[in-house]
Amino acid sequence: MAGQTSIEIPGIWARSQWVRLRTLIWLRWIAIVGQIVAITVAQQWFGLQMPVGLCFLAVGVAIIANLLAIFIFPENKRLSETEAMRMLLFDLAQLSFLLFLTGGLHNPFSLLVLTPVTISATALRPKSTLVLGVSAIAFVTILAVFHLPLLNTAGQVQQLPAIFLFGFWAAILIGVSFLALYAGRVTSEINSMSEALLATQMALAREQKLTDLGGVVAAAAHELGTPLATIKLVSSELMEELEDMPELRDDAALIREQADRCRDILRSMGRAGKDDLHMRIAPLANVVSEAAEPHQDRGKIIHFEIFPEEGSDPREPSIERRPEIIHGLRNLIQNAVDFAHRNVWIEAQWSDTQIGVRIMDDGAGYSPQVLGRIGDPFVRRRNNDADQRDRPGYEGMGLGLFIAKTLLERSGAELSFANGFDPFQENTERPERCGAVVEVVWPRDAISPDGDRAKAALGENQRFEA
């Protein structure tokens, strides 16, 4: 993109590689302790008859697996997607075998088969969660039919009525599906927002660094101005004294020429920004023009309109040149330039209480299905053939608009998004500015300094010593 660099952030599902082995080991220890307590209480307290040897064998397998994981892998081991899925699948199989020995779905602890699926939904990709969910449904269905009966001290089978057994089976199946979808959806939104906020902070930090760099360059230009002027003066005097020595005179002329070149280079670099109050506060039109500057040579015509609201003070206000304001407006203008056919209009207006910027284009406008979600991160929509022709390779995640919205709201602005046409109008009836419309409105006192501060913008004159 013209005038901007890309921001690299972790992928949405990169967190699937962040699951610590020790976390799952501790969760398994908790499950093991619970299983041992449940078996002991069921046998000693309630007198239930069950194959205790096989039950403790199932628990022992889980203990051995935990010990092997502790001794083989380092404490800081992070599991890959496949490793985490296999570990959760092992826990699901071990629990299912234990339930098979203790009454199947007639055992109320069968509800715990939801645990591995829920963990997968919050930490792994949908594909892994689907595998665990299907496995859980298969195990539960098998346990509903095949299991060892749970007997009391009198030898009577402890079991649910058929209708309750079917209801319990259906509830577990619905629970697996619902919890997987619910937990996965919520976790995905949390991760997306976290990554989008990270991208916003990176964009703001980059803009701040550029501003600071401009101040350093301006300071360097100011400090080097005096020695360069001295070099030029001395070289001019040498040229006069070396009139009868052409070779040395040419050397002196070259020194003066290079001093002038250094002065011009520093002057052009210094225009990017100066670390003084004059560059921290600038007229509204200048700030808007600076935000649009990287996109003015991209084949679209950008029209600027600066005017006061009716009955307001006609004097153009000065506003603060905050990095978040410039970067936020720049992203909005970039979006308009990307989707415009030929023209983009930027209107800046003010009243006694508000300052607003409206950005419009003559493109197709926002898609109806995403208009209500503009400003959310990672909003995707399928590109049609026209989109591919206008913007080849564009995927449209909505991250740029999210960054712009977040930065501008941080400066005190309110944003509104709309289309510049009635959806029921024919194409021939639509106005010239028929594309997307973004309006940014600040309270005037949020970004415009008061009178005393504006008057003191340049600060005290500093003495210059040659």
Residue pairs with C-beta under 8 A, 6 or more apart in sequence:
1 334
2 294
2 295
2 297
2 298
2 334
3 293
3 294
3 295
3 330
4 294
4 330
4 334
5 206
7 199
7 202
7 203
7 206
9 195
9 198
9 199
9 202
10 195
12 188
12 191
12 192
12 195
12 378
13 125
13 191
15 123
15 191
16 81
16 84
16 123
16 124
16 125
16 128
17 78
17 79
17 80
17 81
18 78
18 123
19 78
19 79
19 84
19 123
19 124
20 76
20 77
20 78
20 79
21 69
21 73
21 77
21 78
21 79
21 87
22 75
22 77
24 79
24 84
24 87
24 88
24 119
25 66
25 69
25 70
27 119
28 62
28 65
28 66
28 91
29 66
31 62
31 91
31 95
31 112
31 115
32 59
32 62
32 63
32 66
35 58
35 59
35 62
35 98
36 56
36 59
38 109
39 50
39 52
39 55
39 56
39 59
39 102
42 48
42 50
42 102
43 50
43 52
46 152
47 152
47 153
48 150
48 151
48 152
48 153
48 158
49 150
49 151
49 152
49 153
49 155
50 101
50 102
50 148
50 150
50 151
51 101
51 148
54 101
55 98
55 101
55 102
58 94
58 97
58 98
58 101
59 98
61 94
62 91
62 94
65 90
79 87
81 124
81 125
81 128
84 120
84 123
84 124
84 128
85 120
85 124
85 128
85 131
85 132
88 116
88 119
88 120
88 132
89 116
89 131
89 132
89 135
91 115
91 116
92 113
92 116
92 117
92 132
92 135
92 136
92 139
93 135
93 139
95 112
95 113
95 116
96 113
96 139
96 140
96 142
96 143
99 105
99 107
99 109
99 110
99 113
99 143
99 147
100 143
100 146
100 147
100 148
101 147
101 148
102 109
102 148
102 150
103 147
103 148
103 149
103 150
103 158
103 159
104 110
104 143
104 144
104 145
104 146
104 147
104 148
105 140
105 143
105 144
105 147
105 160
105 165
105 168
105 169
105 172
106 147
106 150
106 158
106 159
106 160
106 165
107 150
110 140
110 143
110 168
110 172
111 172
111 175
113 136
113 139
113 140
113 172
113 176
114 136
114 172
114 175
114 176
114 179
116 132
116 136
117 129
117 132
117 133
117 136
117 176
117 179
117 180
118 179
118 180
118 183
120 128
120 129
120 132
120 133
120 180
121 129
121 179
121 180
121 181
121 182
121 183
121 184
121 187
122 183
122 184
122 187
123 187
126 184
129 180
129 184
133 176
133 177
133 180
136 176
137 173
137 176
140 169
140 172
140 173
140 176
141 169
144 165
144 169
149 157
149 158
149 159
150 157
150 158
150 159
151 157
151 158
152 158
159 165
160 168
192 377
192 378
193 377
195 377
195 378
196 377
196 378
196 399
196 402
196 403
196 406
197 406
199 377
199 399
199 402
199 403
200 402
200 403
200 406
200 407
203 327
203 403
203 407
204 323
204 324
204 327
204 407
207 323
207 324
207 326
207 327
208 323
210 272
210 273
210 323
211 273
211 321
211 323
212 275
213 272
213 273
214 270
214 272
214 273
214 274
214 275
214 279
215 273
215 274
215 275
215 279
216 275
217 266
217 269
217 270
217 272
217 273
218 269
218 270
218 272
218 273
218 274
218 275
218 276
219 274
219 275
220 266
220 270
221 266
221 267
221 269
221 270
222 270
224 262
224 266
225 263
225 266
226 465
226 466
228 259
228 262
228 263
228 266
229 466
230 466
231 255
231 256
231 259
232 256
232 259
232 260
232 263
235 252
235 253
235 255
235 256
235 259
236 256
238 248
238 249
238 252
238 255
239 249
239 252
239 253
239 256
242 248
242 249
242 252
243 249
273 279
276 458
276 459
277 456
277 457
277 458
277 459
278 457
278 458
278 459
279 321
280 320
280 321
280 457
281 318
281 319
281 320
281 321
281 449
281 453
281 454
281 457
282 290
282 318
282 319
282 321
283 316
283 317
283 318
283 319
284 306
284 316
284 317
284 318
284 319
284 348
284 350
284 355
285 304
285 306
285 316
285 348
287 319
287 321
287 325
287 326
287 329
288 304
288 306
288 329
288 346
288 348
288 357
289 304
290 321
290 326
291 325
291 326
291 327
291 329
291 330
291 333
292 302
292 304
292 329
292 330
292 333
292 346
294 330
294 334
295 302
295 330
295 333
295 334
295 337
296 302
298 337
300 337
300 340
300 342
300 343
300 344
301 342
301 343
301 344
302 333
302 337
302 343
302 344
302 345
302 346
303 343
303 344
303 345
303 346
304 346
304 348
305 345
305 346
305 347
305 348
306 316
306 347
306 348
306 349
307 347
307 348
307 349
308 314
308 316
308 349
308 350
308 351
309 349
309 350
309 351
312 350
312 351
312 352
313 352
316 350
317 350
317 355
317 444
317 448
318 448
318 449
318 454
318 457
319 325
319 355
319 447
319 448
320 447
320 448
320 449
322 411
322 447
324 407
324 408
324 410
324 411
325 407
325 408
325 411
325 447
327 403
327 404
327 407
328 403
328 404
328 405
328 407
328 408
328 411
328 413
328 440
329 357
329 359
329 404
329 408
329 440
330 404
331 400
331 401
331 403
331 404
331 407
332 359
332 401
332 404
332 438
332 440
333 344
333 346
333 359
334 400
335 400
335 401
335 404
335 436
335 438
336 344
336 359
336 360
336 361
336 363
336 435
336 436
336 438
337 344
337 361
338 391
338 394
339 361
339 363
339 364
339 390
339 391
339 435
339 436
340 361
340 362
340 363
340 435
341 361
341 362
341 363
341 435
342 362
343 361
343 362
343 432
343 433
344 359
344 360
344 361
344 362
345 358
345 359
345 360
345 361
345 433
346 357
346 358
346 359
346 360
347 357
347 358
347 359
347 360
348 355
348 356
348 357
348 358
349 355
349 356
349 358
350 356
350 444
351 444
352 444
353 443
353 444
354 441
354 442
354 443
354 444
355 441
355 442
355 444
355 447
355 448
356 439
356 440
356 441
356 442
357 439
357 440
358 437
358 438
358 439
358 440
359 437
359 438
359 439
359 440
360 420
360 433
360 435
360 436
360 437
360 438
361 433
361 435
361 436
362 432
362 433
362 434
362 435
363 435
363 436
364 386
364 435
365 419
365 420
365 421
365 434
365 435
365 436
366 374
366 417
366 418
366 419
366 436
367 381
368 423
369 381
370 379
370 381
370 398
371 417
371 418
371 419
373 379
373 398
374 398
374 401
374 405
374 417
375 398
375 401
375 402
375 405
375 415
375 417
376 398
376 402
377 397
377 398
377 399
377 402
378 397
378 398
378 399
379 396
379 397
379 398
380 395
380 396
380 397
380 398
381 396
383 391
383 394
383 395
383 396
387 394
387 396
388 394
405 415
408 415
408 440
409 415
411 442
411 446
411 447
412 442
412 443
412 446
412 447
413 440
413 441
413 442
413 446
414 440
414 441
414 442
415 438
415 439
415 440
416 438
416 439
416 441
417 436
417 437
417 438
418 436
418 437
418 439
419 434
419 435
419 436
419 437
420 430
420 431
420 433
420 434
420 435
420 436
420 437
421 430
421 431
421 434
422 430
449 457
